Amino acid sequence: MRIKPIIIAIISSLLLLSQTQIFAAECVAKSGNKTTPLLELYTSEGCSSCPPADKWISQIKQSKNEVTPLAFHVDYWDYIGWKDQFSKAEYSDRQRKTAAFGGAGFVYTPQFVFNGRDFKSWDNSRLNSAINQTQQLASRANLTLNAVNEADGSITLIANAESLNPKATKNADVFVALYENGLITQVKAGENNGRELKHDYVVRQLFGAYQLNNQHQFSKNFTLPNTWKNKEAGAVIFVQDSSNGEIIQSLALDFCS
């Protein structure tokens, strides 16, 4: 009688299938019925007052769709002796555009921006209050992210957005950001010379702006090379009003290991 080995094989197959389904589920994120705010940090390794801000955003958790943190490294401090390897001119341009939305004629670091607005005097209490206030707003867009680990080590990222209120999202721009955590730099020049700097939620690539189609939807697949495999990284999708800079909805997903 070989019934027992067959039963064991069936049970093992079912357990493997269950584990595969659970693993896949961990690579999918969906926005809820409330608005999840976006918290942006504009920072630089060439700025001596930035490390405390870097440390503060690192302790923020993005679980439960409460807040989506992202750190944009700007390039306008690179000239003073240390070139920030994570900085990009496009992130500096984004900060300037955000300042213009708020009527400011200058930019500075470190700067936190909460849902498209300057967020001064940042601390946990003030952040929690802002999050609670934002979550009183019903969601105006459904967002989903799905990261699929391919056999060749690459990652297929599937990003989707759908407006729940076409009138409120008529000026909607969709952005997709790839971020990385656990980054460490030994600074050897500039204002932070001799310091070890640690960074999380660092934006490595920003895609967009994309527009919604005639059905008030957006869908795009991104193929990420195998260099992203096994990194402590993830993706964010957010919808922003191009007329005033307001963040309509955001969503984050950690990549599966």
N, C-alpha and C positions, 0 to 999 in steps of 0.2 A: 504493500500500500504506500503510495507516494502522495497521499492527500495532504498530510501535514506540511511537507516542503512547499507544495503548491500554495497552500493557505498563507504560509509565511512570505512567499514571494509576492502574493497579491497584496498583503498588508504592507510590505515594504514599498511596493509601487505606489500604493495609496498615500503612504506617509511622504514619499518623495514628491508626489504631485501636490500634496497639501503644502509642503515646505516651499515648493516652487511658486504656488499661488500666493503664499504669504510674502515671499520675497518680492514678487512682482508688485504686490499691493503697496509695499514700502516705497516703491519708485513712482508713485502717483500722488499728486496733490490736487485738491479741489477747493475753491473758495467757498465760503459759507454764505449765510443770508445777511451777514453784517459786513460793514466796510472795514477792511484791514488796512491800517495806515502804513505809509512808507516813510522810514526814517533814513535820511541821507546824511552822511558825514563827508565833508570836503576837508581833506587833510594832506599833509606832505611830510616826507622824511626829512626835508630841509627846514622844517618849522619847529623851533624849540618848545613851543607851547602846545604842540599837537599830541605828544605821547599820552597825556592824561585822557584826551578825547578818544584816542585809539583804544586805550585800556577800558574806557567806559562802554564803548559800543561792543567790545568783545564779551562783556558779561551779560549782554542782552540776549535772551532766548527768543527764537522765532517760532516756538511751538504754539499749537492751538490757534493759529491764525490771528494772533493778537497784534503783532507788529512785524514789519519786514525791514530789517536793517541792511544798508549797503554803504560801503566806504569808497568814495571816489578820490583817487590821488591826483592832485592837480600838478601842473608842470611849471607854474610861474615862479616857484622858489628854486628851481634847478640851477639857476645861474649863480647862486651864492656859495657854491663850493661842493654840493653833493647832489648828484642826479638821482632822483627817486625812480627806481626801476619799474615801479608800478604806475607811474604817472603817465597821463596822456593829455594832449592839447584839447581833445574833444571833451574831456571831463571839466577842464577849465572853462571851456565855452558853455557847457551845460550850467555851471555855477553862475556865470555871467548872465545867462538868460534867466535863471531863477531870480537873480538880484534885480533884473529889469522888471520882472513881473511884480516885485514888491516895491518898486519905485526907488531902489537903491542904486547909487552911481558907482559903487565899489564892491569888491569881494575881499574876503579875509579867510584865514584859517586859524584854528579849526572852526568850522561852521557846521552846525547841525540844521537840517531843513526837515520839517515835519509836514508831510502831505503838501509839499510845495511852498511852505512858508518858513521864514527864518525862525529858528527855535533857540532863543537865547536862554541863559541861566539854566542849562540842562542839568537835571538830576533825576533820580528814580521817581520821586514823588510827583514831580511835574510831568514826567513822561507817562506815568500811570494814569494821571488825571486826563491827559490829552488822549491817550488810548481809549479810556472809558467813554469820553465824549464822542470820539469818532465812531465807536462801535454802536452808538445809538442810531447811526445813519444806516438805513436799509441798503443792501447791496444794489448797485446800479449796473453791475456787470458780473457775469459768471466767468471764472478763469480756471483753466486746468493746465497742469504740466505732467508730462509722462516721460521718464527717462528709461530707455531700453539699452541694456548692456549687450552689445553684439559680440559674436564669436571672435571677431578679429581684434577685439579690445576697444573698438570705437564705441561711442554712445550716440544713440539717436534720441534727440530731444524733440518732443512734440508739444507745441504750445498752442493753446486755443483761448479765444475770448469771444464772448457773446454779450451784446448789450441787453439789459433788462428794461432800459428806459431810453429809447432812441432820441428823445428830445434832450435828455440830460447828457447824452454822449455824442451829440452831433459834431463836436470838435475833438473827438477822441483820437489820441495817438497811442499806439501800443508799442511798448519797449520790452525787450528780453535781455536780461543781463546774466552773465556767467560770473560767479564769485568764487573766491578761494579763501579757506581758513588756515590757521596755523602757520602763517608766514613769518619768518624771522630774518632780520637784516642786521648785520654788524656794520654800523655806520662809521666811516673812516675819514670824514671831512664834514665841513659845514657846521651849523649850529648844534647838531646832535653828535658831533664827533666823539667817538669812543663809546657810544651807547649801543645797547642791543635793543632793537625795536621789534615788537610783536604785533601782528595785524590779523584781523578776522574780517570776513564779509567784504574782502577787497574785490572790486569790480575789475576783472581781467579783460572782459569784452562786453560791449554794449551794442545791441542790434536795434535798429529802428531809426526814425519813427515809421510805423506801419499804420495804415488806415483800415477801418472796418469796411467790409464790402456792402453791396446793396441790401443784403440780408442782415446787416448790422452784426456781422461775424468776422472773425479773423482766425486763420489756421496756418501754421507753418512748421515744417520739419527742419531741424538743424542737425547736421552730422558733425560730431565733435571727434577729433582725432584721438588715437589711443594714448596720447600724452595726458589726457584727462583721467585715464583709468587709475584707480586707487588713490586719487587726490582727495583731500578733504575739501570738497567743493560742492557746488550746487547751482541752481538757476532760479531766477526771479522773473516773473512777468508782471508788468504794471501798466495801467491805463491812465493817461494824463490828459487833462483838458488843455489843448494847444492855445486857447485864448487867454487863459489866466494862470496856468501852471498847476492847477489843483489836481491832486491824485484822486482818481475816481475809485480804483480798486487795485490791490496788489496781492501777490501770492508767491511763496517761496517753496522750493523743493531741494532737499539734500540728495545728492546722488547716492545710489546704492554702492556699497563697496564690492 
